Amino acid sequence: MANTGQTRGSNGRFKPNHSTRNRAIGAASVIGLAAAAVGAALRFGWLDRFFPSIEGHDAPDLALDAQPAGTDRAPEAFRPDPTAIPTAAERESLRPPAGVDKGFTEDARREELTPAE
């Protein structure tokens, strides 16, 4: 029995029917493209908001309802005393180390620190 679904070319031979093969190649291409898109999204972190990490702790200063910076002050016991006179050790710790390039400060007016009495 002859296959009526096939057609013949100009040379009299049957033309190959590649529709099944073309569908398979198309489906494989779509699946490969989808896998590449998901891989790129995971690589560049585009899906991180859907899969939040659980490590770490909450940062209250980054919360949406957090107070702006500078609106809260340290307790009185932890604030530095602005009238306190620094000790000799504190003054020495604030001086630049020897051999450090002072840049523009060499030409500027300079006052020596007087020791605390």
N, CA, C and O atoms as a GROMACS GRO file, in nm:
protein
  468
    1MET      N    1   0.084  -0.116   0.000
    1MET     CA    2   0.000   0.000   0.000
    1MET      C    3   0.090   0.124   0.000
    1MET      O    4   0.185   0.132   0.077
    2ALA      N    5   0.060   0.215  -0.082
    2ALA     CA    6   0.141   0.334  -0.099
    2ALA      C    7   0.111   0.434   0.013
    2ALA      O    8  -0.002   0.445   0.061
    3ASN      N    9   0.215   0.508   0.052
    3ASN     CA   10   0.199   0.612   0.154
    3ASN      C   11   0.156   0.740   0.083
    3ASN      O   12   0.234   0.799   0.008
    4THR      N   13   0.033   0.781   0.106
    4THR     CA   14  -0.019   0.898   0.037
    4THR      C   15   0.026   1.029   0.102
    4THR      O   16   0.005   1.135   0.044
    5GLY      N   17   0.087   1.025   0.221
    5GLY     CA   18   0.131   1.146   0.289
    5GLY      C   19   0.260   1.201   0.233
    5GLY      O   20   0.293   1.317   0.256
    6GLN      N   21   0.334   1.118   0.159
    6GLN     CA   22   0.461   1.164   0.105
    6GLN      C   23   0.441   1.222  -0.035
    6GLN      O   24   0.354   1.180  -0.111
    7THR      N   25   0.524   1.319  -0.064
    7THR     CA   26   0.520   1.379  -0.196
    7THR      C   27   0.649   1.348  -0.269
    7THR      O   28   0.750   1.314  -0.207
    8ARG      N   29   0.644   1.358  -0.402
    8ARG     CA   30   0.762   1.330  -0.482
    8ARG      C   31   0.820   1.460  -0.534
    8ARG      O   32   0.748   1.555  -0.563
    9GLY      N   33   0.950   1.461  -0.545
    9GLY     CA   34   1.019   1.576  -0.600
    9GLY      C   35   1.020   1.572  -0.752
    9GLY      O   36   0.957   1.484  -0.812
   10SER      N   37   1.093   1.667  -0.815
   10SER     CA   38   1.098   1.674  -0.960
   10SER      C   39   1.175   1.557  -1.021
   10SER      O   40   1.157   1.523  -1.138
   11ASN      N   41   1.262   1.496  -0.941
   11ASN     CA   42   1.338   1.382  -0.989
   11ASN      C   43   1.265   1.251  -0.967
   11ASN      O   44   1.316   1.145  -1.005
   12GLY      N   45   1.146   1.255  -0.908
   12GLY     CA   46   1.066   1.135  -0.889
   12GLY      C   47   1.087   1.066  -0.756
   12GLY      O   48   1.018   0.969  -0.725
   13ARG      N   49   1.179   1.114  -0.678
   13ARG     CA   50   1.204   1.052  -0.548
   13ARG      C   51   1.113   1.115  -0.444
   13ARG      O   52   1.063   1.227  -0.460
   14PHE      N   53   1.091   1.039  -0.333
   14PHE     CA   54   1.010   1.092  -0.224
   14PHE      C   55   1.086   1.202  -0.151
   14PHE      O   56   1.206   1.190  -0.127
   15LYS      N   57   1.016   1.309  -0.117
   15LYS     CA   58   1.075   1.416  -0.038
   15LYS      C   59   1.072   1.373   0.109
   15LYS      O   60   0.971   1.320   0.155
   16PRO      N   61   1.182   1.396   0.183
   16PRO     CA   62   1.180   1.357   0.325
   16PRO      C   63   1.089   1.449   0.405
   16PRO      O   64   1.081   1.568   0.378
   17ASN      N   65   1.021   1.393   0.502
   17ASN     CA   66   0.931   1.469   0.590
   17ASN      C   67   1.005   1.492   0.722
   17ASN      O   68   1.022   1.400   0.801
   18HIS      N   69   1.049   1.617   0.744
   18HIS     CA   70   1.129   1.650   0.862
   18HIS      C   71   1.047   1.722   0.969
   18HIS      O   72   1.106   1.782   1.059
   19SER      N   73   0.918   1.719   0.962
   19SER     CA   74   0.838   1.796   1.057
   19SER      C   75   0.857   1.746   1.201
   19SER      O   76   0.863   1.827   1.294
   20THR      N   77   0.867   1.616   1.221
   20THR     CA   78   0.889   1.562   1.356
   20THR      C   79   1.026   1.604   1.409
   20THR      O   80   1.041   1.643   1.524
   21ARG      N   81   1.126   1.594   1.322
   21ARG     CA   82   1.261   1.634   1.361
   21ARG      C   83   1.267   1.783   1.392
   21ARG      O   84   1.330   1.824   1.489
   22ASN      N   85   1.202   1.865   1.311
   22ASN     CA   86   1.202   2.009   1.334
   22ASN      C   87   1.133   2.045   1.464
   22ASN      O   88   1.178   2.135   1.535
   23ARG      N   89   1.024   1.977   1.496
   23ARG     CA   90   0.956   2.002   1.624
   23ARG      C   91   1.045   1.964   1.742
   23ARG      O   92   1.048   2.034   1.843
   24ALA      N   93   1.116   1.854   1.730
   24ALA     CA   94   1.205   1.810   1.838
   24ALA      C   95   1.320   1.910   1.857
   24ALA      O   96   1.356   1.943   1.971
   25ILE      N   97   1.376   1.959   1.748
   25ILE     CA   98   1.484   2.058   1.758
   25ILE      C   99   1.431   2.188   1.817
   25ILE      O  100   1.499   2.250   1.899
   26GLY      N  101   1.312   2.230   1.777
   26GLY     CA  102   1.251   2.351   1.832
   26GLY      C  103   1.224   2.339   1.981
   26GLY      O  104   1.252   2.432   2.057
   27ALA      N  105   1.170   2.223   2.023
   27ALA     CA  106   1.142   2.202   2.165
   27ALA      C  107   1.271   2.201   2.246
   27ALA      O  108   1.276   2.258   2.355
   28ALA      N  109   1.376   2.136   2.194
   28ALA     CA  110   1.504   2.133   2.265
   28ALA      C  111   1.563   2.273   2.274
   28ALA      O  112   1.624   2.308   2.375
   29SER      N  113   1.546   2.353   2.169
   29SER     CA  114   1.598   2.491   2.172
   29SER      C  115   1.526   2.576   2.275
   29SER      O  116   1.590   2.653   2.347
   30VAL      N  117   1.393   2.562   2.284
   30VAL     CA  118   1.316   2.639   2.382
   30VAL      C  119   1.354   2.598   2.523
   30VAL      O  120   1.371   2.683   2.611
   31ILE      N  121   1.369   2.467   2.546
   31ILE     CA  122   1.407   2.419   2.680
   31ILE      C  123   1.548   2.467   2.715
   31ILE      O  124   1.572   2.509   2.828
   32GLY      N  125   1.640   2.462   2.620
   32GLY     CA  126   1.776   2.510   2.645
   32GLY      C  127   1.780   2.660   2.672
   32GLY      O  128   1.856   2.704   2.759
   33LEU      N  129   1.702   2.738   2.600
   33LEU     CA  130   1.696   2.882   2.622
   33LEU      C  131   1.638   2.913   2.760
   33LEU      O  132   1.686   3.003   2.828
   34ALA      N  133   1.534   2.839   2.799
   34ALA     CA  134   1.475   2.861   2.931
   34ALA      C  135   1.576   2.825   3.042
   34ALA      O  136   1.586   2.897   3.141
   35ALA      N  137   1.649   2.716   3.024
   35ALA     CA  138   1.750   2.677   3.124
   35ALA      C  139   1.861   2.781   3.132
   35ALA      O  140   1.910   2.812   3.241
   36ALA      N  141   1.903   2.836   3.018
   36ALA     CA  142   2.007   2.939   3.018
   36ALA      C  143   1.956   3.066   3.087
   36ALA      O  144   2.032   3.132   3.158
   37ALA      N  145   1.829   3.101   3.065
   37ALA     CA  146   1.773   3.221   3.129
   37ALA      C  147   1.767   3.204   3.280
   37ALA      O  148   1.801   3.295   3.355
   38VAL      N  149   1.723   3.087   3.327
   38VAL     CA  150   1.716   3.062   3.471
   38VAL      C  151   1.857   3.060   3.530
   38VAL      O  152   1.878   3.112   3.640
   39GLY      N  153   1.953   3.001   3.460
   39GLY     CA  154   2.091   3.000   3.509
   39GLY      C  155   2.149   3.140   3.520
   39GLY      O  156   2.217   3.172   3.617
   40ALA      N  157   2.122   3.224   3.420
   40ALA     CA  158   2.171   3.362   3.425
   40ALA      C  159   2.103   3.439   3.538
   40ALA      O  160   2.168   3.519   3.606
   41ALA      N  161   1.974   3.416   3.559
   41ALA     CA  162   1.903   3.485   3.667
   41ALA      C  163   1.959   3.444   3.802
   41ALA      O  164   1.974   3.528   3.891
   42LEU      N  165   1.991   3.318   3.819
   42LEU     CA  166   2.050   3.273   3.945
   42LEU      C  167   2.192   3.329   3.960
   42LEU      O  168   2.232   3.368   4.070
   43ARG      N  169   2.268   3.333   3.852
   43ARG     CA  170   2.406   3.380   3.857
   43ARG      C  171   2.413   3.528   3.894
   43ARG      O  172   2.498   3.568   3.974
   44PHE      N  173   2.324   3.609   3.839
   44PHE     CA  174   2.328   3.752   3.863
   44PHE      C  175   2.239   3.797   3.977
   44PHE      O  176   2.228   3.916   4.004
   45GLY      N  177   2.175   3.702   4.046
   45GLY     CA  178   2.099   3.735   4.165
   45GLY      C  179   1.963   3.797   4.139
   45GLY      O  180   1.909   3.865   4.227
   46TRP      N  181   1.906   3.776   4.021
   46TRP     CA  182   1.775   3.834   3.990
   46TRP      C  183   1.662   3.764   4.062
   46TRP      O  184   1.551   3.817   4.067
   47LEU      N  185   1.686   3.646   4.117
   47LEU     CA  186   1.582   3.571   4.187
   47LEU      C  187   1.603   3.570   4.338
   47LEU      O  188   1.533   3.498   4.409
   48ASP      N  189   1.698   3.648   4.388
   48ASP     CA  190   1.729   3.647   4.531
   48ASP      C  191   1.611   3.693   4.616
   48ASP      O  192   1.595   3.645   4.728
   49ARG      N  193   1.530   3.783   4.566
   49ARG     CA  194   1.418   3.831   4.648
   49ARG      C  195   1.313   3.723   4.668
   49ARG      O  196   1.235   3.730   4.763
   50PHE      N  197   1.309   3.623   4.580
   50PHE     CA  198   1.214   3.513   4.595
   50PHE      C  199   1.268   3.404   4.688
   50PHE      O  200   1.191   3.324   4.742
   51PHE      N  201   1.400   3.400   4.705
   51PHE     CA  202   1.464   3.300   4.791
   51PHE      C  203   1.553   3.371   4.891
   51PHE      O  204   1.675   3.368   4.875
   52PRO      N  205   1.498   3.435   4.994
   52PRO     CA  206   1.582   3.511   5.088
   52PRO      C  207   1.671   3.418   5.170
   52PRO      O  208   1.633   3.306   5.204
   53SER      N  209   1.789   3.467   5.200
   53SER     CA  210   1.881   3.388   5.282
   53SER      C  211   1.840   3.403   5.429
   53SER      O  212   1.785   3.506   5.469
   54ILE      N  213   1.868   3.302   5.507
   54ILE     CA  214   1.827   3.301   5.647
   54ILE      C  215   1.944   3.333   5.739
   54ILE      O  216   1.924   3.358   5.858
   55GLU      N  217   2.066   3.333   5.686
   55GLU     CA  218   2.180   3.358   5.772
   55GLU      C  219   2.185   3.504   5.816
   55GLU      O  220   2.125   3.590   5.752
   56GLY      N  221   2.256   3.531   5.923
   56GLY     CA  222   2.269   3.667   5.972
   56GLY      C  223   2.156   3.705   6.067
   56GLY      O  224   2.082   3.619   6.114
   57HIS      N  225   2.145   3.834   6.094
   57HIS     CA  226   2.042   3.883   6.184
   57HIS      C  227   1.980   4.009   6.125
   57HIS      O  228   2.032   4.066   6.029
   58ASP      N  229   1.869   4.050   6.180
   58ASP     CA  230   1.801   4.169   6.131
   58ASP      C  231   1.885   4.293   6.160
   58ASP      O  232   1.950   4.302   6.264
   59ALA      N  233   1.882   4.388   6.069
   59ALA     CA  234   1.951   4.515   6.087
   59ALA      C  235   1.845   4.622   6.110
   59ALA      O  236   1.785   4.670   6.014
   60PRO      N  237   1.820   4.660   6.235
   60PRO     CA  238   1.711   4.755   6.260
   60PRO      C  239   1.735   4.892   6.199
   60PRO      O  240   1.639   4.964   6.170
   61ASP      N  241   1.861   4.930   6.178
   61ASP     CA  242   1.885   5.061   6.118
   61ASP      C  243   1.856   5.062   5.969
   61ASP      O  244   1.847   5.170   5.909
   62LEU      N  245   1.840   4.945   5.906
   62LEU     CA  246   1.807   4.938   5.765
   62LEU      C  247   1.659   4.910   5.741
   62LEU      O  248   1.616   4.899   5.626
   63ALA      N  249   1.581   4.899   5.846
   63ALA     CA  250   1.438   4.872   5.832
   63ALA      C  251   1.369   4.993   5.769
   63ALA      O  252   1.418   5.106   5.779
   64LEU      N  253   1.256   4.967   5.705
   64LEU     CA  254   1.184   5.076   5.637
   64LEU      C  255   1.130   5.180   5.734
   64LEU      O  256   1.118   5.297   5.698
   65ASP      N  257   1.097   5.138   5.857
   65ASP     CA  258   1.041   5.233   5.954
   65ASP      C  259   1.145   5.283   6.054
   65ASP      O  260   1.109   5.333   6.160
   66ALA      N  261   1.274   5.270   6.020
   66ALA     CA  262   1.380   5.315   6.112
   66ALA      C  263   1.386   5.467   6.115
   66ALA      O  264   1.357   5.534   6.016
   67GLN      N  265   1.425   5.520   6.230
   67GLN     CA  266   1.442   5.664   6.245
   67GLN      C  267   1.563   5.710   6.165
   67GLN      O  268   1.659   5.634   6.153
   68PRO      N  269   1.561   5.829   6.109
   68PRO     CA  270   1.678   5.878   6.036
   68PRO      C  271   1.799   5.893   6.129
   68PRO      O  272   1.785   5.913   6.249
   69ALA      N  273   1.916   5.883   6.071
   69ALA     CA  274   2.040   5.892   6.149
   69ALA      C  275   2.050   6.030   6.214
   69ALA      O  276   2.017   6.131   6.153
   70GLY      N  277   2.097   6.032   6.337
   70GLY     CA  278   2.116   6.157   6.409
   70GLY      C  279   2.000   6.198   6.496
   70GLY      O  280   2.006   6.300   6.564
   71THR      N  281   1.892   6.120   6.495
   71THR     CA  282   1.777   6.157   6.577
   71THR      C  283   1.784   6.095   6.716
   71THR      O  284   1.708   6.136   6.804
   72ASP      N  285   1.870   6.000   6.737
   72ASP     CA  286   1.884   5.939   6.870
   72ASP      C  287   2.026   5.967   6.921
   72ASP      O  288   2.121   5.968   6.843
   73ARG      N  289   2.037   5.989   7.048
   73ARG     CA  290   2.167   6.020   7.109
   73ARG      C  291   2.205   5.912   7.208
   73ARG      O  292   2.120   5.838   7.259
   74ALA      N  293   2.331   5.904   7.233
   74ALA     CA  294   2.380   5.809   7.332
   74ALA      C  295   2.336   5.852   7.470
   74ALA      O  296   2.314   5.971   7.494
   75PRO      N  297   2.321   5.756   7.562
   75PRO     CA  298   2.287   5.794   7.699
   75PRO      C  299   2.391   5.888   7.758
   75PRO      O  300   2.507   5.888   7.717
   76GLU      N  301   2.350   5.968   7.851
   76GLU     CA  302   2.438   6.070   7.910
   76GLU      C  303   2.568   6.010   7.963
   76GLU      O  304   2.673   6.074   7.954
   77ALA      N  305   2.561   5.890   8.019
   77ALA     CA  306   2.680   5.828   8.078
   77ALA      C  307   2.784   5.792   7.971
   77ALA      O  308   2.901   5.777   8.004
   78PHE      N  309   2.743   5.778   7.845
   78PHE     CA  310   2.835   5.736   7.741
   78PHE      C  311   2.877   5.850   7.648
   78PHE      O  312   2.952   5.827   7.553
   79ARG      N  313   2.832   5.970   7.672
   79ARG     CA  314   2.871   6.083   7.589
   79ARG      C  315   3.006   6.136   7.637
   79ARG      O  316   3.031   6.141   7.757
   80PRO      N  317   3.091   6.176   7.544
   80PRO     CA  318   3.220   6.234   7.587
   80PRO      C  319   3.200   6.372   7.647
   80PRO      O  320   3.109   6.445   7.610
   81ASP      N  321   3.287   6.405   7.739
   81ASP     CA  322   3.281   6.535   7.804
   81ASP      C  323   3.354   6.637   7.717
   81ASP      O  324   3.476   6.626   7.700
   82PRO      N  325   3.284   6.736   7.660
   82PRO     CA  326   3.352   6.830   7.570
   82PRO      C  327   3.446   6.925   7.644
   82PRO      O  328   3.531   6.988   7.580
   83THR      N  329   3.434   6.937   7.776
   83THR     CA  330   3.522   7.027   7.851
   83THR      C  331   3.642   6.955   7.910
   83THR      O  332   3.726   7.019   7.973
   84ALA      N  333   3.652   6.824   7.891
   84ALA     CA  334   3.763   6.748   7.950
   84ALA      C  335   3.894   6.783   7.880
   84ALA      O  336   3.898   6.801   7.758
   85ILE      N  337   4.000   6.792   7.958
   85ILE     CA  338   4.133   6.820   7.905
   85ILE      C  339   4.200   6.686   7.878
   85ILE      O  340   4.208   6.602   7.968
   86PRO      N  341   4.249   6.665   7.755
   86PRO     CA  342   4.310   6.534   7.724
   86PRO      C  343   4.440   6.514   7.802
   86PRO      O  344   4.512   6.610   7.831
   87THR      N  345   4.467   6.390   7.835
   87THR     CA  346   4.591   6.358   7.907
   87THR      C  347   4.706   6.358   7.808
   87THR      O  348   4.686   6.366   7.686
   88ALA      N  349   4.828   6.348   7.860
   88ALA     CA  350   4.947   6.347   7.774
   88ALA      C  351   4.945   6.225   7.682
   88ALA      O  352   4.985   6.234   7.566
   89ALA      N  353   4.900   6.111   7.734
   89ALA     CA  354   4.894   5.990   7.652
   89ALA      C  355   4.793   6.005   7.539
   89ALA      O  356   4.817   5.959   7.427
   90GLU      N  357   4.680   6.068   7.566
   90GLU     CA  358   4.579   6.089   7.461
   90GLU      C  359   4.630   6.184   7.354
   90GLU      O  360   4.608   6.162   7.235
   91ARG      N  361   4.700   6.290   7.397
   91ARG     CA  362   4.757   6.384   7.300
   91ARG      C  363   4.862   6.315   7.213
   91ARG      O  364   4.868   6.336   7.092
   92GLU      N  365   4.943   6.232   7.276
   92GLU     CA  366   5.047   6.162   7.201
   92GLU      C  367   4.986   6.063   7.102
   92GLU      O  368   5.040   6.044   6.993
   93SER      N  369   4.876   6.002   7.139
   93SER     CA  370   4.814   5.904   7.049
   93SER      C  371   4.752   5.970   6.926
   93SER      O  372   4.728   5.903   6.826
   94LEU      N  373   4.725   6.100   6.932
   94LEU     CA  374   4.665   6.170   6.820
   94LEU      C  375   4.768   6.230   6.725
   94LEU      O  376   4.731   6.278   6.618
   95ARG      N  377   4.894   6.226   6.761
   95ARG     CA  378   4.998   6.281   6.674
   95ARG      C  379   5.027   6.183   6.561
   95ARG      O  380   5.018   6.061   6.580
   96PRO      N  381   5.063   6.235   6.442
   96PRO     CA  382   5.097   6.145   6.331
   96PRO      C  383   5.231   6.077   6.360
   96PRO      O  384   5.317   6.136   6.425
   97PRO      N  385   5.249   5.955   6.313
   97PRO     CA  386   5.376   5.886   6.336
   97PRO      C  387   5.489   5.953   6.260
   97PRO      O  388   5.467   6.025   6.163
   98ALA      N  389   5.611   5.928   6.307
   98ALA     CA  390   5.728   5.988   6.243
   98ALA      C  391   5.743   5.930   6.103
   98ALA      O  392   5.720   5.811   6.081
   99GLY      N  393   5.784   6.015   6.009
   99GLY     CA  394   5.806   5.968   5.873
   99GLY      C  395   5.682   5.976   5.785
   99GLY      O  396   5.690   5.940   5.668
  100VAL      N  397   5.571   6.020   5.837
  100VAL     CA  398   5.450   6.030   5.756
  100VAL      C  399   5.451   6.163   5.683
  100VAL      O  400   5.481   6.267   5.742
  101ASP      N  401   5.418   6.160   5.554
  101ASP     CA  402   5.414   6.283   5.475
  101ASP      C  403   5.296   6.367   5.524
  101ASP      O  404   5.182   6.320   5.525
  102LYS      N  405   5.324   6.489   5.563
  102LYS     CA  406   5.221   6.574   5.620
  102LYS      C  407   5.150   6.656   5.513
  102LYS      O  408   5.055   6.727   5.544
  103GLY      N  409   5.195   6.649   5.388
  103GLY     CA  410   5.127   6.717   5.279
  103GLY      C  411   5.129   6.868   5.294
  103GLY      O  412   5.236   6.927   5.308
  104PHE      N  413   5.012   6.931   5.292
  104PHE     CA  414   5.001   7.076   5.298
  104PHE      C  415   5.020   7.133   5.438
  104PHE      O  416   5.027   7.255   5.452
  105THR      N  417   5.028   7.052   5.539
  105THR     CA  418   5.037   7.103   5.675
  105THR      C  419   5.173   7.163   5.706
  105THR      O  420   5.187   7.234   5.805
  106GLU      N  421   5.274   7.138   5.625
  106GLU     CA  422   5.407   7.190   5.653
  106GLU      C  423   5.411   7.342   5.644
  106GLU      O  424   5.482   7.407   5.721
  107ASP      N  425   5.335   7.400   5.551
  107ASP     CA  426   5.336   7.545   5.533
  107ASP      C  427   5.233   7.614   5.621
  107ASP      O  428   5.238   7.736   5.637
  108ALA      N  429   5.142   7.541   5.677
  108ALA     CA  430   5.034   7.601   5.756
  108ALA      C  431   5.086   7.645   5.892
  108ALA      O  432   5.189   7.598   5.941
  109ARG      N  433   5.013   7.737   5.952
  109ARG     CA  434   5.046   7.784   6.086
  109ARG      C  435   5.025   7.670   6.185
  109ARG      O  436   4.923   7.601   6.180
  110ARG      N  437   5.121   7.651   6.272
  110ARG     CA  438   5.114   7.539   6.363
  110ARG      C  439   5.134   7.586   6.506
  110ARG      O  440   5.222   7.667   6.534
  111GLU      N  441   5.051   7.536   6.595
  111GLU     CA  442   5.067   7.567   6.738
  111GLU      C  443   5.100   7.440   6.812
  111GLU      O  444   5.034   7.338   6.793
  112GLU      N  445   5.199   7.446   6.896
  112GLU     CA  446   5.237   7.329   6.973
  112GLU      C  447   5.135   7.306   7.084
  112GLU      O  448   5.079   7.401   7.140
  113LEU      N  449   5.113   7.180   7.116
  113LEU     CA  450   5.022   7.147   7.225
  113LEU      C  451   5.090   7.179   7.359
  113LEU      O  452   5.206   7.146   7.380
  114THR      N  453   5.018   7.242   7.446
  114THR     CA  454   5.074   7.271   7.578
  114THR      C  455   5.032   7.160   7.673
  114THR      O  456   4.919   7.111   7.665
  115PRO      N  457   5.120   7.121   7.761
  115PRO     CA  458   5.084   7.013   7.855
  115PRO      C  459   4.974   7.059   7.951
  115PRO      O  460   4.965   7.177   7.987
  116ALA      N  461   4.891   6.964   7.991
  116ALA     CA  462   4.783   6.994   8.085
  116ALA      C  463   4.842   7.021   8.224
  116ALA      O  464   4.940   6.958   8.264
  117GLU      N  465   4.782   7.113   8.294
  117GLU     CA  466   4.834   7.147   8.426
  117GLU      C  467   4.752   7.088   8.535
  117GLU      O  468   4.782   7.107   8.653
   0.00000   0.00000   0.00000
